[in-house]
Amino acid sequence: MARIYAGILGPLALLISLARGAIHAWDVETTVLYAWISLWGFAALGVVLGWLAGRIVEEDVRTRISAERAPPEATGPTQAA
């Protein structure tokens, strides 16, 4: 999941930075520098967020599986027949 988030956020930040440079008429070197920094910065952020999301999902699945496998608890006193 971390690679997916990084693969989405990084290129998205690159494209937005390139568009911003074009809109503000920055020179090419400045635009590419900001785009390159944005690519790596947001890819790193995507890795962290994706890793965290993956851990949360895995923990939730483990908890649910453990709850399903556990024997049911008695909810009250049993009545003798």
Secondary structure, DSSP 8 states (H G I E B T S, - for coil): -HHHHHHHHHHHHHHHHHHHHHHTT--HHHHHHHHHHHHHHHHHHHHHHHHHHHHHHHHHHHHHHHHHHS-----S-----
